[in-house]
């Protein structure tokens, strides 16, 4: 009986550790999503401030009139 209680305690501690790891991973994923969204917004803002959406595409010549 004592062995089962010890195993239960071990598994409970392991579960708590895994739950904490999952929470950290979710927070990291959210940070990456936020960073990606900010990068896209910044990139798009730069394209439109350049006067043309194509002005920021590598290999595309941009001519002003």
PDB file of N, CA, C, O and CB in Angstrom:
ATOM      1  N   UNK A   1       0.820  -1.199   0.000  1.00  0.00           N
ATOM      2  CA  UNK A   1       0.000   0.000   0.000  1.00  0.00           C
ATOM      3  C   UNK A   1       0.868   1.270   0.000  1.00  0.00           C
ATOM      4  O   UNK A   1       0.553   2.248  -0.677  1.00  0.00           O
ATOM      5  CB  UNK A   1      -0.935  -0.006   1.213  1.00  0.00           C
ATOM      6  N   UNK A   2       1.948   1.234   0.760  1.00  0.00           N
ATOM      7  CA  UNK A   2       2.828   2.401   0.838  1.00  0.00           C
ATOM      8  C   UNK A   2       3.478   2.671  -0.524  1.00  0.00           C
ATOM      9  O   UNK A   2       3.701   3.828  -0.879  1.00  0.00           O
ATOM     10  CB  UNK A   2       3.915   2.190   1.922  1.00  0.00           C
ATOM     11  N   UNK A   3       3.779   1.640  -1.273  1.00  0.00           N
ATOM     12  CA  UNK A   3       4.387   1.808  -2.593  1.00  0.00           C
ATOM     13  C   UNK A   3       3.425   2.536  -3.522  1.00  0.00           C
ATOM     14  O   UNK A   3       3.844   3.376  -4.318  1.00  0.00           O
ATOM     15  CB  UNK A   3       4.783   0.442  -3.193  1.00  0.00           C
ATOM     16  N   UNK A   4       2.141   2.217  -3.425  1.00  0.00           N
ATOM     17  CA  UNK A   4       1.149   2.890  -4.263  1.00  0.00           C
ATOM     18  C   UNK A   4       1.026   4.370  -3.906  1.00  0.00           C
ATOM     19  O   UNK A   4       0.871   5.214  -4.787  1.00  0.00           O
ATOM     20  CB  UNK A   4      -0.211   2.206  -4.126  1.00  0.00           C
ATOM     21  N   UNK A   5       1.095   4.674  -2.636  1.00  0.00           N
ATOM     22  CA  UNK A   5       1.019   6.068  -2.197  1.00  0.00           C
ATOM     23  C   UNK A   5       2.244   6.849  -2.680  1.00  0.00           C
ATOM     24  O   UNK A   5       2.128   8.000  -3.101  1.00  0.00           O
ATOM     25  CB  UNK A   5       0.906   6.145  -0.657  1.00  0.00           C
ATOM     26  N   UNK A   6       3.404   6.221  -2.616  1.00  0.00           N
ATOM     27  CA  UNK A   6       4.619   6.881  -3.095  1.00  0.00           C
ATOM     28  C   UNK A   6       4.550   7.112  -4.597  1.00  0.00           C
ATOM     29  O   UNK A   6       4.948   8.167  -5.092  1.00  0.00           O
ATOM     30  CB  UNK A   6       5.860   6.047  -2.745  1.00  0.00           C
ATOM     31  N   UNK A   7       4.041   6.116  -5.319  1.00  0.00           N
ATOM     32  CA  UNK A   7       3.903   6.285  -6.768  1.00  0.00           C
ATOM     33  C   UNK A   7       2.904   7.388  -7.090  1.00  0.00           C
ATOM     34  O   UNK A   7       3.101   8.167  -8.023  1.00  0.00           O
ATOM     35  CB  UNK A   7       3.466   4.966  -7.426  1.00  0.00           C
ATOM     36  N   UNK A   8       1.827   7.446  -6.305  1.00  0.00           N
ATOM     37  CA  UNK A   8       0.828   8.497  -6.506  1.00  0.00           C
ATOM     38  C   UNK A   8       1.451   9.879  -6.276  1.00  0.00           C
ATOM     39  O   UNK A   8       1.205  10.805  -7.049  1.00  0.00           O
ATOM     40  CB  UNK A   8      -0.379   8.287  -5.558  1.00  0.00           C
ATOM     41  N   UNK A   9       2.250  10.020  -5.225  1.00  0.00           N
ATOM     42  CA  UNK A   9       2.916  11.289  -4.939  1.00  0.00           C
ATOM     43  C   UNK A   9       3.880  11.659  -6.073  1.00  0.00           C
ATOM     44  O   UNK A   9       3.943  12.813  -6.497  1.00  0.00           O
ATOM     45  CB  UNK A   9       3.675  11.209  -3.594  1.00  0.00           C
ATOM     46  N   UNK A  10       4.618  10.671  -6.551  1.00  0.00           N
ATOM     47  CA  UNK A  10       5.551  10.909  -7.641  1.00  0.00           C
ATOM     48  C   UNK A  10       4.807  11.375  -8.890  1.00  0.00           C
ATOM     49  O   UNK A  10       5.198  12.352  -9.530  1.00  0.00           O
ATOM     50  CB  UNK A  10       6.360   9.639  -7.941  1.00  0.00           C
ATOM     51  N   UNK A  11       3.728  10.665  -9.230  1.00  0.00           N
ATOM     52  CA  UNK A  11       2.970  11.010 -10.422  1.00  0.00           C
ATOM     53  C   UNK A  11       2.287  12.374 -10.288  1.00  0.00           C
ATOM     54  O   UNK A  11       2.177  13.118 -11.263  1.00  0.00           O
ATOM     55  CB  UNK A  11       1.933   9.935 -10.706  1.00  0.00           C
ATOM     56  N   UNK A  12       1.835  12.691  -9.089  1.00  0.00           N
ATOM     57  CA  UNK A  12       1.229  14.002  -8.853  1.00  0.00           C
ATOM     58  C   UNK A  12       2.259  15.103  -9.052  1.00  0.00           C
ATOM     59  O   UNK A  12       1.968  16.119  -9.684  1.00  0.00           O
ATOM     60  CB  UNK A  12       0.633  14.079  -7.435  1.00  0.00           C
ATOM     61  N   UNK A  13       3.456  14.910  -8.520  1.00  0.00           N
ATOM     62  CA  UNK A  13       4.524  15.899  -8.693  1.00  0.00           C
ATOM     63  C   UNK A  13       4.905  16.013 -10.160  1.00  0.00           C
ATOM     64  O   UNK A  13       5.125  17.117 -10.658  1.00  0.00           O
ATOM     65  CB  UNK A  13       5.758  15.525  -7.849  1.00  0.00           C
ATOM     66  N   UNK A  14       4.987  14.885 -10.858  1.00  0.00           N
ATOM     67  CA  UNK A  14       5.317  14.899 -12.276  1.00  0.00           C
ATOM     68  C   UNK A  14       4.241  15.641 -13.068  1.00  0.00           C
ATOM     69  O   UNK A  14       4.547  16.416 -13.975  1.00  0.00           O
ATOM     70  CB  UNK A  14       5.479  13.465 -12.805  1.00  0.00           C
ATOM     71  N   UNK A  15       2.987  15.394 -12.716  1.00  0.00           N
ATOM     72  CA  UNK A  15       1.871  16.074 -13.395  1.00  0.00           C
ATOM     73  C   UNK A  15       1.957  17.590 -13.182  1.00  0.00           C
ATOM     74  O   UNK A  15       1.743  18.361 -14.118  1.00  0.00           O
ATOM     75  CB  UNK A  15       0.507  15.536 -12.876  1.00  0.00           C
ATOM     76  N   UNK A  16       2.267  18.014 -11.963  1.00  0.00           N
ATOM     77  CA  UNK A  16       2.398  19.446 -11.680  1.00  0.00           C
ATOM     78  C   UNK A  16       3.527  20.061 -12.500  1.00  0.00           C
ATOM     79  O   UNK A  16       3.398  21.166 -13.027  1.00  0.00           O
ATOM     80  CB  UNK A  16       2.647  19.678 -10.181  1.00  0.00           C
ATOM     81  N   UNK A  17       4.628  19.333 -12.600  1.00  0.00           N
ATOM     82  CA  UNK A  17       5.749  19.832 -13.393  1.00  0.00           C
ATOM     83  C   UNK A  17       5.388  19.954 -14.863  1.00  0.00           C
ATOM     84  O   UNK A  17       5.736  20.937 -15.516  1.00  0.00           O
ATOM     85  CB  UNK A  17       6.952  18.923 -13.232  1.00  0.00           C
ATOM     86  N   UNK A  18       4.689  18.951 -15.382  1.00  0.00           N
ATOM     87  CA  UNK A  18       4.277  18.995 -16.785  1.00  0.00           C
ATOM     88  C   UNK A  18       3.256  20.102 -17.026  1.00  0.00           C
ATOM     89  O   UNK A  18       3.283  20.765 -18.063  1.00  0.00           O
ATOM     90  CB  UNK A  18       3.697  17.646 -17.211  1.00  0.00           C
ATOM     91  N   UNK A  19       2.366  20.295 -16.073  1.00  0.00           N
ATOM     92  CA  UNK A  19       1.384  21.375 -16.191  1.00  0.00           C
ATOM     93  C   UNK A  19       2.077  22.733 -16.249  1.00  0.00           C
ATOM     94  O   UNK A  19       1.676  23.606 -17.018  1.00  0.00           O
ATOM     95  CB  UNK A  19       0.396  21.334 -15.012  1.00  0.00           C
ATOM     96  N   UNK A  20       3.108  22.907 -15.444  1.00  0.00           N
ATOM     97  CA  UNK A  20       3.878  24.159 -15.461  1.00  0.00           C
ATOM     98  C   UNK A  20       4.593  24.325 -16.796  1.00  0.00           C
ATOM     99  O   UNK A  20       4.630  25.427 -17.342  1.00  0.00           O
ATOM    100  CB  UNK A  20       4.902  24.188 -14.301  1.00  0.00           C
ATOM    101  N   UNK A  21       5.163  23.240 -17.332  1.00  0.00           N
ATOM    102  CA  UNK A  21       5.843  23.309 -18.628  1.00  0.00           C
ATOM    103  C   UNK A  21       4.868  23.689 -19.741  1.00  0.00           C
ATOM    104  O   UNK A  21       5.207  24.467 -20.633  1.00  0.00           O
ATOM    105  CB  UNK A  21       6.514  21.965 -18.953  1.00  0.00           C
ATOM    106  N   UNK A  22       3.667  23.141 -19.683  1.00  0.00           N
ATOM    107  CA  UNK A  22       2.647  23.463 -20.687  1.00  0.00           C
ATOM    108  C   UNK A  22       2.281  24.937 -20.610  1.00  0.00           C
ATOM    109  O   UNK A  22       2.160  25.606 -21.636  1.00  0.00           O
ATOM    110  CB  UNK A  22       1.389  22.590 -20.493  1.00  0.00           C
ATOM    111  N   UNK A  23       2.105  25.439 -19.400  1.00  0.00           N
ATOM    112  CA  UNK A  23       1.767  26.854 -19.228  1.00  0.00           C
ATOM    113  C   UNK A  23       2.883  27.743 -19.787  1.00  0.00           C
ATOM    114  O   UNK A  23       2.604  28.749 -20.440  1.00  0.00           O
ATOM    115  CB  UNK A  23       1.523  27.175 -17.733  1.00  0.00           C
ATOM    116  N   UNK A  24       4.130  27.380 -19.536  1.00  0.00           N
ATOM    117  CA  UNK A  24       5.260  28.152 -20.064  1.00  0.00           C
ATOM    118  C   UNK A  24       5.300  28.091 -21.585  1.00  0.00           C
ATOM    119  O   UNK A  24       5.560  29.098 -22.245  1.00  0.00           O
ATOM    120  CB  UNK A  24       6.582  27.634 -19.483  1.00  0.00           C
ATOM    121  N   UNK A  25       5.045  26.916 -22.137  1.00  0.00           N
ATOM    122  CA  UNK A  25       5.049  26.767 -23.600  1.00  0.00           C
ATOM    123  C   UNK A  25       3.937  27.603 -24.222  1.00  0.00           C
ATOM    124  O   UNK A  25       4.141  28.236 -25.258  1.00  0.00           O
ATOM    125  CB  UNK A  25       4.886  25.280 -24.000  1.00  0.00           C
ATOM    126  N   UNK A  26       2.771  27.609 -23.601  1.00  0.00           N
ATOM    127  CA  UNK A  26       1.666  28.424 -24.115  1.00  0.00           C
ATOM    128  C   UNK A  26       2.019  29.907 -24.077  1.00  0.00           C
ATOM    129  O   UNK A  26       1.708  30.647 -25.010  1.00  0.00           O
ATOM    130  CB  UNK A  26       0.385  28.167 -23.306  1.00  0.00           C
ATOM    131  N   UNK A  27       2.663  30.335 -23.005  1.00  0.00           N
ATOM    132  CA  UNK A  27       3.084  31.740 -22.903  1.00  0.00           C
ATOM    133  C   UNK A  27       4.114  32.069 -23.987  1.00  0.00           C
ATOM    134  O   UNK A  27       4.060  33.135 -24.600  1.00  0.00           O
ATOM    135  CB  UNK A  27       3.674  32.034 -21.497  1.00  0.00           C
ATOM    136  N   UNK A  28       5.047  31.149 -24.217  1.00  0.00           N
ATOM    137  CA  UNK A  28       6.047  31.361 -25.271  1.00  0.00           C
ATOM    138  C   UNK A  28       5.390  31.446 -26.652  1.00  0.00           C
ATOM    139  O   UNK A  28       5.761  32.285 -27.473  1.00  0.00           O
ATOM    140  CB  UNK A  28       7.087  30.227 -25.252  1.00  0.00           C
ATOM    141  N   UNK A  29       4.412  30.568 -26.899  1.00  0.00           N
ATOM    142  CA  UNK A  29       3.695  30.587 -28.176  1.00  0.00           C
ATOM    143  C   UNK A  29       2.987  31.919 -28.360  1.00  0.00           C
ATOM    144  O   UNK A  29       3.012  32.491 -29.450  1.00  0.00           O
ATOM    145  CB  UNK A  29       2.682  29.427 -28.254  1.00  0.00           C
ATOM    146  N   UNK A  30       2.357  32.416 -27.307  1.00  0.00           N
ATOM    147  CA  UNK A  30       1.663  33.696 -27.406  1.00  0.00           C
ATOM    148  C   UNK A  30       2.638  34.825 -27.701  1.00  0.00           C
ATOM    149  O   UNK A  30       2.337  35.712 -28.500  1.00  0.00           O
ATOM    150  CB  UNK A  30       0.896  33.987 -26.118  1.00  0.00           C
ATOM    151  N   UNK A  31       3.806  34.799 -27.061  1.00  0.00           N
ATOM    152  CA  UNK A  31       4.826  35.823 -27.334  1.00  0.00           C
ATOM    153  C   UNK A  31       5.269  35.761 -28.793  1.00  0.00           C
ATOM    154  O   UNK A  31       5.433  36.796 -29.440  1.00  0.00           O
ATOM    155  CB  UNK A  31       6.047  35.640 -26.399  1.00  0.00           C
ATOM    156  N   UNK A  32       5.462  34.548 -29.311  1.00  0.00           N
ATOM    157  CA  UNK A  32       5.857  34.405 -30.718  1.00  0.00           C
ATOM    158  C   UNK A  32       4.770  34.921 -31.652  1.00  0.00           C
ATOM    159  O   UNK A  32       5.070  35.567 -32.657  1.00  0.00           O
ATOM    160  CB  UNK A  32       6.169  32.938 -31.040  1.00  0.00           C
ATOM    161  N   UNK A  33       3.509  34.640 -31.328  1.00  0.00           N
ATOM    162  CA  UNK A  33       2.403  35.140 -32.146  1.00  0.00           C
ATOM    163  C   UNK A  33       2.368  36.668 -32.128  1.00  0.00           C
ATOM    164  O   UNK A  33       2.169  37.310 -33.159  1.00  0.00           O
ATOM    165  CB  UNK A  33       1.060  34.570 -31.646  1.00  0.00           C
ATOM    166  N   UNK A  34       2.565  37.238 -30.937  1.00  0.00           N
ATOM    167  CA  UNK A  34       2.576  38.695 -30.810  1.00  0.00           C
ATOM    168  C   UNK A  34       3.734  39.307 -31.603  1.00  0.00           C
ATOM    169  O   UNK A  34       3.561  40.316 -32.287  1.00  0.00           O
ATOM    170  CB  UNK A  34       2.674  39.100 -29.330  1.00  0.00           C
ATOM    171  N   UNK A  35       4.919  38.686 -31.504  1.00  0.00           N
ATOM    172  CA  UNK A  35       6.080  39.172 -32.252  1.00  0.00           C
ATOM    173  C   UNK A  35       5.835  39.091 -33.756  1.00  0.00           C
ATOM    174  O   UNK A  35       6.181  40.011 -34.496  1.00  0.00           O
ATOM    175  CB  UNK A  35       7.334  38.368 -31.877  1.00  0.00           C
ATOM    176  N   UNK A  36       5.243  37.997 -34.200  1.00  0.00           N
ATOM    177  CA  UNK A  36       4.953  37.820 -35.623  1.00  0.00           C
ATOM    178  C   UNK A  36       3.968  38.881 -36.098  1.00  0.00           C
ATOM    179  O   UNK A  36       4.160  39.487 -37.152  1.00  0.00           O
ATOM    180  CB  UNK A  36       4.393  36.409 -35.892  1.00  0.00           C
ATOM    181  N   UNK A  37       2.916  39.101 -35.320  1.00  0.00           N
ATOM    182  CA  UNK A  37       1.916  40.103 -35.690  1.00  0.00           C
ATOM    183  C   UNK A  37       2.545  41.493 -35.783  1.00  0.00           C
ATOM    184  O   UNK A  37       2.246  42.253 -36.704  1.00  0.00           O
ATOM    185  CB  UNK A  37       0.762  40.109 -34.673  1.00  0.00           C
ATOM    186  N   UNK A  38       3.407  41.820 -34.838  1.00  0.00           N
ATOM    187  CA  UNK A  38       4.076  43.118 -34.844  1.00  0.00           C
ATOM    188  C   UNK A  38       5.001  43.241 -36.047  1.00  0.00           C
ATOM    189  O   UNK A  38       5.075  44.300 -36.670  1.00  0.00           O
ATOM    190  CB  UNK A  38       4.865  43.323 -33.546  1.00  0.00           C
ATOM    191  N   UNK A  39       5.704  42.165 -36.375  1.00  0.00           N
ATOM    192  CA  UNK A  39       6.611  42.192 -37.521  1.00  0.00           C
ATOM    193  C   UNK A  39       5.841  42.386 -38.820  1.00  0.00           C
ATOM    194  O   UNK A  39       6.281  43.126 -39.699  1.00  0.00           O
ATOM    195  CB  UNK A  39       7.432  40.901 -37.584  1.00  0.00           C
ATOM    196  N   UNK A  40       4.705  41.732 -38.944  1.00  0.00           N
ATOM    197  CA  UNK A  40       3.885  41.883 -40.151  1.00  0.00           C
ATOM    198  C   UNK A  40       3.377  43.313 -40.255  1.00  0.00           C
ATOM    199  O   UNK A  40       3.422  43.913 -41.328  1.00  0.00           O
ATOM    200  CB  UNK A  40       2.698  40.887 -40.142  1.00  0.00           C
ATOM    201  N   UNK A  41       2.893  43.862 -39.141  1.00  0.00           N
ATOM    202  CA  UNK A  41       2.405  45.242 -39.163  1.00  0.00           C
ATOM    203  C   UNK A  41       3.521  46.214 -39.541  1.00  0.00           C
ATOM    204  O   UNK A  41       3.313  47.126 -40.341  1.00  0.00           O
ATOM    205  CB  UNK A  41       1.816  45.621 -37.798  1.00  0.00           C
ATOM    206  N   UNK A  42       4.690  46.018 -38.968  1.00  0.00           N
ATOM    207  CA  UNK A  42       5.826  46.888 -39.260  1.00  0.00           C
ATOM    208  C   UNK A  42       6.237  46.765 -40.721  1.00  0.00           C
ATOM    209  O   UNK A  42       6.541  47.764 -41.374  1.00  0.00           O
ATOM    210  CB  UNK A  42       7.011  46.550 -38.348  1.00  0.00           C
ATOM    211  N   UNK A  43       6.243  45.550 -41.225  1.00  0.00           N
ATOM    212  CA  UNK A  43       6.615  45.313 -42.620  1.00  0.00           C
ATOM    213  C   UNK A  43       5.611  45.971 -43.566  1.00  0.00           C
ATOM    214  O   UNK A  43       5.999  46.623 -44.536  1.00  0.00           O
ATOM    215  CB  UNK A  43       6.702  43.803 -42.904  1.00  0.00           C
ATOM    216  N   UNK A  44       4.333  45.798 -43.281  1.00  0.00           N
ATOM    217  CA  UNK A  44       3.313  46.404 -44.135  1.00  0.00           C
ATOM    218  C   UNK A  44       3.366  47.923 -44.067  1.00  0.00           C
ATOM    219  O   UNK A  44       3.183  48.601 -45.079  1.00  0.00           O
ATOM    220  CB  UNK A  44       1.926  45.913 -43.735  1.00  0.00           C
ATOM    221  N   UNK A  45       3.615  48.457 -42.879  1.00  0.00           N
ATOM    222  CA  UNK A  45       3.703  49.907 -42.731  1.00  0.00           C
ATOM    223  C   UNK A  45       4.862  50.429 -43.574  1.00  0.00           C
ATOM    224  O   UNK A  45       4.741  51.472 -44.216  1.00  0.00           O
ATOM    225  CB  UNK A  45       3.883  50.305 -41.239  1.00  0.00           C
ATOM    226  N   UNK A  46       5.981  49.712 -43.575  1.00  0.00           N
ATOM    227  CA  UNK A  46       7.136  50.113 -44.371  1.00  0.00           C
ATOM    228  C   UNK A  46       6.844  50.059 -45.855  1.00  0.00           C
ATOM    229  O   UNK A  46       7.323  50.905 -46.610  1.00  0.00           O
ATOM    230  CB  UNK A  46       8.322  49.236 -44.052  1.00  0.00           C
ATOM    231  N   UNK A  47       6.067  49.081 -46.287  1.00  0.00           N
ATOM    232  CA  UNK A  47       5.717  48.968 -47.705  1.00  0.00           C
ATOM    233  C   UNK A  47       4.894  50.165 -48.147  1.00  0.00           C
ATOM    234  O   UNK A  47       5.158  50.748 -49.199  1.00  0.00           O
ATOM    235  CB  UNK A  47       4.945  47.666 -47.973  1.00  0.00           C
ATOM    236  N   UNK A  48       3.910  50.530 -47.360  1.00  0.00           N
ATOM    237  CA  UNK A  48       3.033  51.625 -47.752  1.00  0.00           C
ATOM    238  C   UNK A  48       3.704  52.984 -47.590  1.00  0.00           C
ATOM    239  O   UNK A  48       3.417  53.908 -48.352  1.00  0.00           O
ATOM    240  CB  UNK A  48       1.759  51.583 -46.940  1.00  0.00           C
ATOM    241  N   UNK A  49       4.582  53.118 -46.620  1.00  0.00           N
ATOM    242  CA  UNK A  49       5.302  54.378 -46.465  1.00  0.00           C
ATOM    243  C   UNK A  49       6.291  54.581 -47.604  1.00  0.00           C
ATOM    244  O   UNK A  49       6.656  55.713 -47.920  1.00  0.00           O
ATOM    245  CB  UNK A  49       6.031  54.416 -45.121  1.00  0.00           C
ATOM    246  N   UNK A  50       6.724  53.486 -48.218  1.00  0.00           N
ATOM    247  CA  UNK A  50       7.646  53.572 -49.340  1.00  0.00           C
ATOM    248  C   UNK A  50       6.973  54.053 -50.606  1.00  0.00           C
ATOM    249  O   UNK A  50       7.662  54.318 -51.590  1.00  0.00           O
ATOM    250  CB  UNK A  50       8.282  52.240 -49.585  1.00  0.00           C
ATOM    251  N   UNK A  51       5.669  54.177 -50.624  1.00  0.00           N
ATOM    252  CA  UNK A  51       4.961  54.696 -51.779  1.00  0.00           C
ATOM    253  C   UNK A  51       4.361  53.627 -52.659  1.00  0.00           C
ATOM    254  O   UNK A  51       3.501  53.911 -53.492  1.00  0.00           O
ATOM    255  CB  UNK A  51       5.870  55.529 -52.583  1.00  0.00           C
ATOM    256  N   UNK A  52       4.804  52.410 -52.482  1.00  0.00           N
ATOM    257  CA  UNK A  52       4.284  51.334 -53.313  1.00  0.00           C
ATOM    258  C   UNK A  52       4.467  50.027 -52.581  1.00  0.00           C
ATOM    259  O   UNK A  52       5.473  49.805 -51.907  1.00  0.00           O
ATOM    260  CB  UNK A  52       4.982  51.297 -54.691  1.00  0.00           C
ATOM    261  N   UNK A  53       3.496  49.180 -52.723  1.00  0.00           N
ATOM    262  CA  UNK A  53       3.601  47.870 -52.107  1.00  0.00           C
ATOM    263  C   UNK A  53       4.772  47.101 -52.705  1.00  0.00           C
ATOM    264  O   UNK A  53       5.421  46.324 -52.005  1.00  0.00           O
ATOM    265  CB  UNK A  53       2.295  47.084 -52.281  1.00  0.00           C
ATOM    266  N   UNK A  54       5.051  47.307 -53.992  1.00  0.00           N
ATOM    267  CA  UNK A  54       6.125  46.585 -54.660  1.00  0.00           C
ATOM    268  C   UNK A  54       7.506  47.142 -54.335  1.00  0.00           C
ATOM    269  O   UNK A  54       8.517  46.502 -54.625  1.00  0.00           O
ATOM    270  CB  UNK A  54       5.908  46.614 -56.144  1.00  0.00           C
ATOM    271  N   UNK A  55       7.555  48.330 -53.736  1.00  0.00           N
ATOM    272  CA  UNK A  55       8.867  48.934 -53.487  1.00  0.00           C
ATOM    273  C   UNK A  55       9.691  48.139 -52.490  1.00  0.00           C
ATOM    274  O   UNK A  55      10.912  48.291 -52.446  1.00  0.00           O
ATOM    275  CB  UNK A  55       8.700  50.351 -52.987  1.00  0.00           C
ATOM    276  N   UNK A  56       9.064  47.304 -51.698  1.00  0.00           N
ATOM    277  CA  UNK A  56       9.818  46.537 -50.711  1.00  0.00           C
ATOM    278  C   UNK A  56      10.056  45.104 -51.153  1.00  0.00           C
ATOM    279  O   UNK A  56      10.615  44.312 -50.395  1.00  0.00           O
ATOM    280  CB  UNK A  56       9.096  46.544 -49.389  1.00  0.00           C
ATOM    281  N   UNK A  57       9.644  44.758 -52.363  1.00  0.00           N
ATOM    282  CA  UNK A  57       9.849  43.404 -52.857  1.00  0.00           C
ATOM    283  C   UNK A  57      11.212  43.336 -53.524  1.00  0.00           C
ATOM    284  O   UNK A  57      11.476  44.092 -54.459  1.00  0.00           O
ATOM    285  CB  UNK A  57       8.722  42.984 -53.843  1.00  0.00           C
ATOM    286  N   UNK A  58      12.075  42.452 -53.066  1.00  0.00           N
ATOM    287  CA  UNK A  58      13.415  42.352 -53.667  1.00  0.00           C
ATOM    288  C   UNK A  58      13.314  42.016 -55.153  1.00  0.00           C
ATOM    289  O   UNK A  58      12.506  41.182 -55.562  1.00  0.00           O
ATOM    290  CB  UNK A  58      14.262  41.281 -52.938  1.00  0.00           C
ATOM    291  N   UNK A  59      14.139  42.674 -55.943  1.00  0.00           N
ATOM    292  CA  UNK A  59      14.170  42.401 -57.382  1.00  0.00           C
ATOM    293  C   UNK A  59      13.161  43.195 -58.188  1.00  0.00           C
ATOM    294  O   UNK A  59      13.142  43.103 -59.416  1.00  0.00           O
ATOM    295  CB  UNK A  59      13.939  40.957 -57.617  1.00  0.00           C
ATOM    296  N   UNK A  60      12.319  43.976 -57.517  1.00  0.00           N
ATOM    297  CA  UNK A  60      11.316  44.776 -58.241  1.00  0.00           C
ATOM    298  C   UNK A  60      11.771  46.228 -58.234  1.00  0.00           C
ATOM    299  O   UNK A  60      11.967  46.823 -57.174  1.00  0.00           O
ATOM    300  CB  UNK A  60       9.885  44.633 -57.594  1.00  0.00           C
ATOM    301  N   UNK A  61      11.933  46.781 -59.399  1.00  0.00           N
ATOM    302  CA  UNK A  61      12.369  48.179 -59.513  1.00  0.00           C
ATOM    303  C   UNK A  61      11.196  49.093 -59.156  1.00  0.00           C
ATOM    304  O   UNK A  61      10.053  48.840 -59.536  1.00  0.00           O
ATOM    305  CB  UNK A  61      12.899  48.490 -60.958  1.00  0.00           C
ATOM    306  N   UNK A  62      11.500  50.146 -58.429  1.00  0.00           N
ATOM    307  CA  UNK A  62      10.476  51.113 -58.045  1.00  0.00           C
ATOM    308  C   UNK A  62      10.826  52.455 -58.690  1.00  0.00           C
ATOM    309  O   UNK A  62      11.898  53.009 -58.448  1.00  0.00           O
ATOM    310  CB  UNK A  62      10.368  51.244 -56.480  1.00  0.00           C
ATOM    311  N   UNK A  63       9.934  52.956 -59.492  1.00  0.00           N
ATOM    312  CA  UNK A  63      10.156  54.230 -60.169  1.00  0.00           C
ATOM    313  C   UNK A  63       9.189  55.271 -59.647  1.00  0.00           C
ATOM    314  O   UNK A  63       7.996  55.001 -59.507  1.00  0.00           O
ATOM    315  CB  UNK A  63      10.007  54.077 -61.689  1.00  0.00           C
ATOM    316  N   UNK A  64       9.689  56.442 -59.362  1.00  0.00           N
ATOM    317  CA  UNK A  64       8.811  57.553 -58.982  1.00  0.00           C
ATOM    318  C   UNK A  64       8.647  58.448 -60.199  1.00  0.00           C
ATOM    319  O   UNK A  64       9.539  58.544 -61.042  1.00  0.00           O
ATOM    320  CB  UNK A  64       9.387  58.360 -57.757  1.00  0.00           C
ATOM    321  N   UNK A  65       7.507  59.095 -60.278  1.00  0.00           N
ATOM    322  CA  UNK A  65       7.246  59.954 -61.433  1.00  0.00           C
ATOM    323  C   UNK A  65       7.322  61.404 -61.034  1.00  0.00           C
ATOM    324  O   UNK A  65       7.131  62.286 -61.871  1.00  0.00           O
ATOM    325  CB  UNK A  65       5.881  59.648 -62.046  1.00  0.00           C
TER     326      UNK A  65
END
